[in-house]
Amino acid sequence: LEKAMADQYMKENPDVEIELIGVPMNEMSKKVIALNTSDDLPDAFSIAAEFIPVAAEMGILADHTELLGEDYLEGLADTVIEEASIDGVMRMSPWFVIPTGLVYRADWLEETNRDGIETMDEFKEIAREFTRDGHWGFSMVGTNNSSGVSRFSQFVKAYGVEEVFQDESGKWKTDLTGDKFKQALQDFVDLAIKDKVVPPGVTETGYPEASSYFAQEQTGLMITGSNALGAILSANPDLEGKLASVPVPKEERHSAALNVGGYAVTKSCEHPEEMADFLKFLTDKEQAVQFALDTGRLPVNDEALEDEAFKDPAFHGFIQAVNHVVPQNRFPKYTEVWDIMGEAYNTMMGNGTSIDDAMAQVEARMAKLLEEENKQ
C-alpha cells in the first residue's frame, strides 16, 4: 500500500525518486542506532513514539515544526502533535495513529447476554465464557518485545500504574515496585496460567500469531491497536460486521496509547523540503481514509477522521480510546523499562517464576536504572 502511494507521488512529481527499505518495526531502533554509528543514516526512517526521546538525545532528528509548517500543523489533533514533540518541537512527521483498545467478537458477546465490556472484572469473566468448544477467550501477545510489552503496558496502566514519572523535584520514580503493579502482573499471568483463557505457548505468541488466532476464530478478545482490524479482516473477510471495539477495560481507569506512527526526517537528509512534501501527501484525506480502511491505522488529521467510514462499531472503541490516552512519558531509557516489564510476565508464564521473585527482579533492575538516570 505504501509502495503504491510512493509510486503515485513519483508519477505526480517525476523529478523525485523514493526508495523504500523494509525493516521490521521491532528491529528499527537497533537498526537506526547502528546506521548512525556507521554515519549512514537514511533521509527518513519509520519511528515509534517511544524511540523519539532516544533519537532526539542522539541529535539525529530534524525540527519537524519548521519542516512541516504551521498551516499544515493546524489540521492535526493536539494529542498527535504532543505525542510527536519534545519540549514543544516536533521530532517526527505523523502519518497515522493506532489507538490501543479491546477488539472483540460482537456476535459472541451477544450470545452471553451481556451489554458490553467496561471493567477488568467483566473482561476476565467474558474471557472465561468465550473459552469453550475449542475456543480461547483472549489472544494474548506474550512475547518479551515491543509488541508484547506495549499491550501489557496498557493493561497495567488500567490499574492506575505509572511506569516512570518525575516528582516535583524532577527526580524519576516508578510505580512498578508497588502493589498496583504486582496485582496487575498477577492478574495478567493468571489469564494464561490459572484461568487458561489463552492459547498454549503464550511466551512464543507474538502479534502475528495472536491476530491469526483471532482471524481464524479461535479467540474472541484482543488488546491491541486499531491496526489489528486490517490484519484480521484481510485474513478473514467473513468477519466483516462481526467485530466491535471498546477502550481497554478499567480496573482504576481506562488506558490507551495513541501510538503515533510516521517518519522522522534526519538532519542528514539531502532534500528535506521534498521529503516533507511526500510525508504530507501520505496524510491527504484521499490516501488516509483508504489506508485506514485497509490497515486499521487511523488518520492524524481531523478532516479525514470525520469520514463516515469510521462510524463502524469495529472502529468505535478505538475512536473513544483517544479520550483515554495516557501521555507517553519522555524517560530517556524507556525501552529498558519495557524490557524489565516484559521479563516479569514472560518469566512467570514461561519459567514458572513466582510473583515475589519476579517483583524482586523488577525492584532491583528499576532501582539501578533510576539511580543511574537521576545522577544525570
C-alpha positions as CSV (number, residue, x, y, z in Angstrom):
1,L,0.0,0.0,0.0
2,E,2.8,2.4,0.9
3,K,4.7,1.5,-2.2
4,A,1.6,2.3,-4.3
5,M,1.4,5.7,-2.7
6,A,5.0,6.4,-3.3
7,D,4.6,5.4,-6.9
8,Q,1.6,7.7,-7.2
9,Y,3.6,10.6,-5.7
10,M,6.6,10.0,-8.0
11,K,4.2,9.9,-11.0
12,E,2.9,13.3,-10.0
13,N,6.5,14.5,-9.2
14,P,8.7,13.0,-11.8
15,D,11.8,14.8,-10.5
16,V,11.6,12.8,-7.2
17,E,12.8,9.3,-6.6
18,I,11.7,7.5,-3.4
19,E,13.4,4.3,-2.3
20,L,11.7,2.3,0.4
21,I,13.8,-0.1,2.5
22,G,11.9,-2.7,4.6
23,V,12.9,-3.1,8.2
24,P,10.7,-4.8,10.8
25,M,9.5,-2.2,13.4
26,N,10.7,-4.4,16.3
27,E,14.2,-4.0,14.9
28,M,14.0,-0.4,13.8
29,S,15.6,1.3,16.8
30,K,18.6,-1.0,16.8
31,K,19.0,-0.6,13.0
32,V,18.9,3.2,13.3
33,I,21.4,3.2,16.1
34,A,23.7,1.0,14.0
35,L,23.3,3.2,10.9
36,N,24.1,6.3,13.0
37,T,27.3,4.7,14.3
38,S,28.4,4.0,10.8
39,D,27.4,7.5,9.6
40,D,25.0,6.0,7.1
41,L,21.5,7.3,8.2
42,P,18.7,7.4,5.6
43,D,16.9,10.6,4.7
44,A,14.0,9.5,7.0
45,F,13.0,6.4,9.0
46,S,9.8,5.0,10.4
47,I,9.7,5.8,14.1
48,A,7.6,4.8,17.1
49,A,6.8,7.4,19.8
50,E,8.9,5.6,22.5
51,F,12.0,5.9,20.4
52,I,11.7,9.7,19.9
53,P,13.5,10.6,23.2
54,V,16.3,8.3,22.4
55,A,16.7,9.6,18.8
56,A,16.4,13.2,20.0
57,E,19.1,12.6,22.5
58,M,21.3,11.2,19.7
59,G,20.8,14.5,17.9
60,I,19.8,13.0,14.6
61,L,16.2,14.4,14.2
62,A,15.3,17.5,12.2
63,D,13.0,20.2,13.5
64,H,9.7,19.0,12.0
65,T,7.7,22.0,13.4
66,E,9.7,24.2,10.9
67,L,9.8,21.5,8.3
68,L,6.1,20.9,8.1
69,G,4.9,24.4,8.6
70,E,2.2,26.0,10.8
71,D,-0.6,25.8,8.2
72,Y,-0.2,22.0,7.9
73,L,0.0,21.5,11.7
74,E,-3.3,23.3,12.2
75,G,-5.1,20.3,10.7
76,L,-3.6,17.8,13.2
77,A,-5.1,16.9,16.5
78,D,-3.4,18.4,19.5
79,T,-2.8,15.0,21.1
80,V,-1.0,13.9,17.9
81,I,1.3,17.0,18.0
82,E,2.0,16.5,21.7
83,E,3.0,12.8,21.2
84,A,5.3,13.8,18.3
85,S,7.0,16.6,20.2
86,I,9.7,17.1,22.8
87,D,9.9,20.5,24.5
88,G,7.5,22.0,22.1
89,V,9.4,20.9,19.0
90,M,8.0,18.2,16.7
91,R,10.6,15.5,16.1
92,M,8.6,13.4,13.6
93,S,6.0,13.7,10.9
94,P,2.8,11.9,12.0
95,W,1.2,9.7,9.4
96,F,-1.3,7.7,11.3
97,V,-2.4,6.8,14.9
98,I,-3.0,3.3,16.2
99,P,-5.0,3.8,19.5
100,T,-5.0,0.9,21.9
101,G,-8.3,-0.7,22.6
102,L,-10.0,-4.1,23.0
103,V,-11.3,-5.6,19.8
104,Y,-13.9,-8.4,20.4
105,R,-16.4,-10.7,18.6
106,A,-19.6,-8.8,18.9
107,D,-21.6,-11.8,17.8
108,W,-20.0,-13.9,20.6
109,L,-20.8,-11.3,23.2
110,E,-24.5,-11.2,22.1
111,E,-24.6,-14.9,23.0
112,T,-23.6,-14.1,26.6
113,N,-26.5,-11.7,27.0
114,R,-24.0,-9.0,28.2
115,D,-24.3,-5.4,27.1
116,G,-20.6,-4.5,26.9
117,I,-17.2,-4.7,28.4
118,E,-16.4,-1.9,30.7
119,T,-14.3,-3.2,33.7
120,M,-11.4,-5.6,34.1
121,D,-13.7,-8.0,36.0
122,E,-16.1,-8.1,33.1
123,F,-13.2,-8.6,30.7
124,K,-12.0,-11.6,32.7
125,E,-15.5,-13.1,33.1
126,I,-16.1,-12.8,29.3
127,A,-12.7,-14.3,28.5
128,R,-13.7,-17.3,30.6
129,E,-17.2,-17.5,28.9
130,F,-15.6,-17.3,25.4
131,T,-13.3,-20.2,26.3
132,R,-15.3,-23.2,25.2
133,D,-15.9,-25.5,22.2
134,G,-12.2,-25.4,21.3
135,H,-12.0,-21.6,21.5
136,W,-10.0,-19.5,23.9
137,G,-11.2,-16.2,25.2
138,F,-8.1,-14.0,24.9
139,S,-5.5,-13.5,22.2
140,M,-2.6,-12.6,24.4
141,V,0.7,-11.4,23.0
142,G,3.1,-12.9,25.4
143,T,6.5,-12.3,23.8
144,N,9.0,-10.1,25.5
145,N,9.3,-7.5,22.8
146,S,7.7,-4.2,21.9
147,S,4.6,-5.9,20.6
148,G,4.0,-7.8,23.8
149,V,5.1,-5.1,26.3
150,S,3.1,-2.3,24.6
151,R,-0.1,-4.3,25.3
152,F,1.0,-5.3,28.8
153,S,1.8,-1.6,29.4
154,Q,-1.8,-0.6,28.7
155,F,-3.1,-3.4,30.9
156,V,-1.1,-2.3,33.9
157,K,-1.9,1.4,33.3
158,A,-5.6,0.4,33.6
159,Y,-4.7,-0.4,37.2
160,G,-3.5,3.1,37.8
161,V,0.2,2.3,37.4
162,E,2.6,4.9,36.2
163,E,5.7,3.1,34.9
164,V,8.0,6.1,35.4
165,F,7.3,9.6,36.3
166,Q,9.0,12.7,37.7
167,D,8.3,14.1,41.1
168,E,8.2,17.9,41.9
169,S,12.0,18.0,42.2
170,G,12.4,16.4,38.8
171,K,13.6,13.0,40.0
172,W,12.4,9.9,38.2
173,K,10.3,7.5,40.2
174,T,8.2,4.4,39.4
175,D,5.0,2.5,40.4
176,L,6.5,-0.8,39.1
177,T,7.6,-1.7,42.6
178,G,4.2,-1.1,44.2
179,D,1.1,-3.2,45.0
180,K,-0.9,-2.0,41.9
181,F,1.7,-3.3,39.5
182,K,2.0,-6.5,41.5
183,Q,-1.8,-7.1,41.2
184,A,-1.8,-6.2,37.5
185,L,1.1,-8.6,36.8
186,Q,-0.5,-11.4,38.7
187,D,-3.9,-10.9,37.0
188,F,-2.3,-10.8,33.6
189,V,-0.3,-14.0,34.2
190,D,-3.3,-15.7,35.7
191,L,-5.2,-15.3,32.4
192,A,-2.8,-17.8,30.9
193,I,-1.7,-20.0,33.8
194,K,-4.7,-20.1,36.1
195,D,-7.8,-19.3,34.0
196,K,-6.4,-20.9,30.9
197,V,-8.3,-18.5,28.6
198,V,-5.2,-18.0,26.4
199,P,-3.9,-20.4,23.7
200,P,-0.9,-22.6,24.7
201,G,2.7,-21.4,24.1
202,V,1.9,-17.8,25.1
203,T,5.5,-16.7,25.6
204,E,6.1,-17.5,21.9
205,T,2.9,-15.9,20.7
206,G,3.7,-12.6,19.0
207,Y,1.4,-10.2,17.3
208,P,1.2,-12.1,14.0
209,E,0.2,-15.3,15.9
210,A,-2.3,-13.6,18.2
211,S,-4.0,-11.8,15.4
212,S,-4.0,-15.0,13.4
213,Y,-5.8,-16.8,16.3
214,F,-8.4,-14.1,16.2
215,A,-8.8,-14.2,12.4
216,Q,-9.1,-18.0,12.5
217,E,-12.0,-17.6,15.0
218,Q,-10.1,-19.4,17.8
219,T,-10.1,-16.4,20.1
220,G,-12.6,-13.6,20.7
221,L,-10.8,-10.8,22.6
222,M,-7.6,-9.0,21.9
223,I,-5.9,-5.9,23.4
224,T,-4.3,-4.3,20.5
225,G,-4.0,-1.2,18.3
226,S,-6.6,-0.5,15.7
227,N,-4.2,-1.9,13.0
228,A,-5.3,-5.4,14.1
229,L,-8.7,-4.7,12.3
230,G,-6.9,-4.6,9.0
231,A,-4.9,-7.7,9.7
232,I,-7.9,-9.7,10.9
233,L,-10.3,-8.7,8.2
234,S,-7.6,-9.2,5.5
235,A,-7.1,-12.8,6.7
236,N,-10.8,-13.5,7.2
237,P,-13.2,-11.2,5.3
238,D,-16.2,-13.3,6.7
239,L,-15.7,-11.4,10.0
240,E,-16.8,-8.2,8.4
241,G,-19.7,-6.9,10.6
242,K,-18.9,-9.3,13.5
243,L,-16.2,-7.1,15.1
244,A,-16.6,-4.3,17.7
245,S,-14.2,-2.4,20.0
246,V,-14.1,-0.7,23.3
247,P,-11.4,1.1,25.3
248,V,-9.1,-1.1,27.4
249,P,-11.3,-2.2,30.3
250,K,-10.7,-0.4,33.5
251,E,-9.6,-1.5,37.0
252,E,-9.0,2.0,38.1
253,R,-9.2,3.9,34.7
254,H,-9.3,3.3,31.0
255,S,-6.0,3.5,29.3
256,A,-4.7,3.9,25.8
257,A,-1.6,4.7,23.9
258,L,-2.1,6.9,20.9
259,N,0.7,5.1,19.1
260,V,1.6,7.8,16.6
261,G,3.2,6.3,13.6
262,G,5.1,8.2,10.9
263,Y,8.5,9.2,9.7
264,A,11.4,11.1,11.3
265,V,13.4,13.1,8.9
266,T,17.1,13.0,9.8
267,K,19.4,16.0,9.9
268,S,21.5,14.3,7.2
269,C,18.5,14.4,4.7
270,E,19.7,16.0,1.5
271,H,16.3,17.0,0.3
272,P,14.2,17.9,3.4
273,E,11.6,20.0,1.6
274,E,10.8,17.3,-0.9
275,M,10.7,14.7,1.9
276,A,8.3,16.8,3.9
277,D,6.0,17.3,0.9
278,F,5.8,13.5,0.4
279,L,5.1,12.9,4.0
280,K,2.2,15.5,3.8
281,F,0.9,13.6,0.7
282,L,0.6,10.4,2.8
283,T,-1.9,12.2,5.1
284,D,-4.2,13.7,2.5
285,K,-7.8,12.6,3.1
286,E,-8.0,10.6,-0.1
287,Q,-5.0,8.5,0.8
288,A,-5.5,8.4,4.6
289,V,-9.1,7.1,4.6
290,Q,-8.5,4.3,2.3
291,F,-5.2,3.4,4.0
292,A,-7.1,3.3,7.4
293,L,-9.8,1.0,6.0
294,D,-7.2,-1.3,4.6
295,T,-4.9,-1.4,7.6
296,G,-6.8,-0.1,10.7
297,R,-4.3,2.7,11.1
298,L,-6.4,5.8,11.7
299,P,-5.8,9.3,10.1
300,V,-4.0,12.0,12.0
301,N,-5.9,14.9,10.6
302,D,-9.4,15.9,11.7
303,E,-10.9,16.1,8.2
304,A,-10.1,12.5,7.3
305,L,-11.1,11.2,10.8
306,E,-14.6,12.6,10.4
307,D,-15.3,10.5,7.4
308,E,-18.4,8.3,7.6
309,A,-16.3,5.2,7.3
310,F,-15.3,5.4,10.9
311,K,-18.8,5.1,12.3
312,D,-18.5,1.3,12.1
313,P,-18.7,-0.4,15.5
314,A,-15.3,-2.0,14.8
315,F,-13.7,1.5,15.0
316,H,-15.9,2.9,17.7
317,G,-13.9,1.9,20.8
318,F,-10.6,2.9,19.1
319,I,-12.0,6.4,18.4
320,Q,-13.2,6.6,22.0
321,A,-9.8,5.4,23.2
322,V,-8.3,8.7,22.0
323,N,-10.0,10.3,25.0
324,H,-8.3,8.0,27.4
325,V,-4.7,8.4,26.2
326,V,-2.1,8.2,29.0
327,P,0.6,10.6,27.6
328,Q,3.8,9.0,26.5
329,N,6.5,9.7,29.1
330,R,9.8,11.1,28.0
331,F,12.1,8.9,30.1
332,P,15.3,8.6,28.1
333,K,15.7,4.9,28.8
334,Y,12.1,3.9,28.4
335,T,12.9,0.9,26.2
336,E,14.8,-0.5,29.2
337,V,11.8,-0.1,31.4
338,W,9.8,-2.1,28.9
339,D,12.4,-4.8,28.9
340,I,12.1,-5.1,32.7
341,M,8.3,-5.3,32.5
342,G,8.4,-7.9,29.7
343,E,10.9,-10.1,31.6
344,A,8.5,-10.1,34.6
345,Y,5.4,-11.6,32.8
346,N,7.5,-13.6,30.4
347,T,9.5,-15.5,33.0
348,M,6.4,-16.1,35.2
349,M,4.5,-17.6,32.2
350,G,7.5,-19.3,30.6
351,N,9.6,-20.4,33.6
352,G,7.1,-20.6,36.4
353,T,8.9,-17.7,38.3
354,S,6.9,-16.8,41.4
355,I,5.3,-13.3,41.7
356,D,7.6,-12.5,44.6
357,D,10.7,-13.4,42.7
358,A,9.5,-11.5,39.6
359,M,8.8,-8.4,41.7
360,A,12.2,-8.7,43.4
361,Q,13.9,-8.7,40.0
362,V,11.7,-5.7,38.9
363,E,12.6,-3.8,42.0
364,A,16.4,-4.5,41.6
365,R,16.6,-3.5,38.0
366,M,14.4,-0.4,38.4
367,A,16.4,0.8,41.4
368,K,19.6,0.6,39.4
369,L,18.0,2.2,36.3
370,L,16.5,5.1,38.2
371,E,19.7,5.7,40.2
372,E,21.7,6.0,37.0
373,E,19.3,8.4,35.4
374,N,18.8,10.6,38.5
375,K,22.5,11.1,38.6
376,Q,22.4,12.8,35.2
